[in-house]
Amino acid sequence: MTCRLLIFMTLLSTFLAAETPVEFTVSIQTPHPGYRLEILRIDQVEDRTLVLARIHGPEDEGMMFPMVISVISDTVWVEEALPEPEVMVVGKTWGWGDEPDIGSEERYADRFPDAESVPFVRTPPDRE
């Protein structure tokens, strides 16, 4: 009986300690739905979560999109839930929100040298 209880407790603690990836989504507004957002980095700086993202313009020149304010987003999976992020953008911005254009990935790294990288994956985890 004691052996079974020990095995059960070991299995339970292993199950509880197993990391279940958490969905993490960043969204911003654009003037039309032809833009695409890509998360480049997620970092922890003290108690803040910083996200560096790139805005990609429409893929094909000459494509037409309705000029209607749209929300674009990118989703990744992280090991644990994160606080609300501060988003910084590389690429085109319109000054509508709190996501400033940081200029480049190098400027971002220079501005936050003590940032601790948060690992993420782009594909959703297998659900068994």
C-alpha positions as CSV (number, residue, x, y, z in Angstrom):
1,M,0.0,0.0,0.0
2,T,2.8,2.4,0.9
3,C,4.6,1.7,-2.3
4,R,1.4,2.4,-4.4
5,L,0.9,5.6,-2.5
6,L,4.5,6.7,-3.2
7,I,4.1,5.9,-6.9
8,F,0.8,7.8,-7.1
9,M,2.3,10.8,-5.3
10,T,5.4,10.7,-7.7
11,L,3.1,10.5,-10.8
12,L,0.9,13.3,-9.5
13,S,3.8,15.6,-8.7
14,T,5.3,14.9,-12.2
15,F,1.9,15.7,-13.8
16,L,1.5,18.9,-11.8
17,A,5.0,20.0,-12.6
18,A,4.7,19.4,-16.3
19,E,4.5,22.7,-18.1
20,T,1.4,23.3,-20.1
21,P,2.1,26.0,-22.7
22,V,0.0,29.1,-22.5
23,E,-1.4,31.0,-25.5
24,F,0.0,34.5,-25.8
25,T,-1.5,37.0,-28.3
26,V,-0.4,40.5,-29.3
27,S,-2.8,42.7,-31.3
28,I,-2.5,46.2,-32.8
29,Q,-4.7,48.4,-35.1
30,T,-3.9,49.1,-38.7
31,P,-5.6,51.1,-41.4
32,H,-6.6,48.0,-43.4
33,P,-6.4,44.2,-43.1
34,G,-3.5,43.8,-45.5
35,Y,-0.9,44.1,-42.8
36,R,0.6,41.2,-40.9
37,L,2.1,41.2,-37.3
38,E,5.0,39.0,-36.3
39,I,6.3,38.6,-32.7
40,L,10.1,38.7,-32.8
41,R,11.0,38.7,-29.1
42,I,9.3,38.4,-25.7
43,D,11.3,39.6,-22.7
44,Q,11.0,40.1,-19.0
45,V,12.5,43.3,-17.6
46,E,12.0,43.5,-13.9
47,D,8.2,43.1,-13.5
48,R,7.4,44.2,-17.1
49,T,6.7,42.0,-20.2
50,L,8.1,43.5,-23.4
51,V,7.3,42.4,-26.9
52,L,9.2,43.3,-30.0
53,A,7.0,42.8,-33.1
54,R,7.4,43.6,-36.8
55,I,4.6,44.9,-39.0
56,H,4.8,43.5,-42.5
57,G,3.1,45.4,-45.3
58,P,0.8,43.9,-47.9
59,E,2.5,41.0,-49.7
60,D,1.6,41.9,-53.3
61,E,2.1,45.4,-54.8
62,G,-1.1,46.7,-56.2
63,M,-3.5,44.7,-54.0
64,M,-6.4,46.7,-52.8
65,F,-7.8,46.5,-49.3
66,P,-10.9,48.2,-47.8
67,M,-9.7,51.3,-45.8
68,V,-11.3,50.2,-42.6
69,I,-9.5,50.1,-39.2
70,S,-8.5,46.5,-38.6
71,V,-6.9,44.6,-35.8
72,I,-4.0,42.3,-36.6
73,S,-2.5,39.9,-34.2
74,D,0.1,37.2,-33.8
75,T,-0.1,34.2,-31.4
76,V,2.6,32.2,-29.8
77,W,2.8,29.7,-26.9
78,V,4.9,30.4,-23.8
79,E,5.6,28.3,-20.7
80,E,3.6,30.3,-18.2
81,A,1.1,33.2,-18.2
82,L,2.6,36.6,-18.6
83,P,1.5,40.1,-17.5
84,E,-0.1,42.4,-20.0
85,P,2.8,43.2,-22.5
86,E,4.2,46.5,-23.6
87,V,4.5,46.2,-27.4
88,M,7.3,47.9,-29.4
89,V,7.2,47.8,-33.2
90,V,9.8,47.5,-35.9
91,G,8.2,48.8,-39.1
92,K,5.3,51.0,-40.0
93,T,3.2,52.5,-37.1
94,W,0.4,55.0,-37.2
95,G,0.6,56.5,-33.8
96,W,-2.8,55.2,-32.7
97,G,-1.8,53.3,-29.7
98,D,1.0,52.7,-27.2
99,E,3.2,50.7,-29.6
100,P,6.1,52.9,-30.5
101,D,8.4,52.3,-33.5
102,I,11.7,51.3,-31.8
103,G,13.5,51.5,-35.1
104,S,15.4,48.2,-35.2
105,E,16.1,45.0,-33.3
106,E,19.6,46.4,-32.4
107,R,18.1,49.5,-30.9
108,Y,15.7,47.4,-28.8
109,A,18.6,45.3,-27.5
110,D,20.6,48.4,-26.7
111,R,17.7,50.0,-24.8
112,F,17.0,46.8,-22.7
113,P,20.4,45.2,-22.1
114,D,19.2,43.4,-19.0
115,A,16.1,41.8,-20.6
116,E,15.6,38.1,-19.9
117,S,14.3,36.3,-23.0
118,V,11.1,34.4,-22.7
119,P,11.1,31.3,-24.9
120,F,8.1,30.7,-27.2
121,V,7.0,28.5,-30.0
122,R,4.8,29.3,-33.0
123,T,3.0,26.0,-33.3
124,P,0.3,25.0,-30.8
125,P,1.3,22.2,-28.5
126,D,-0.2,18.8,-29.1
127,R,-3.2,18.2,-26.9
128,E,-3.4,14.6,-25.7
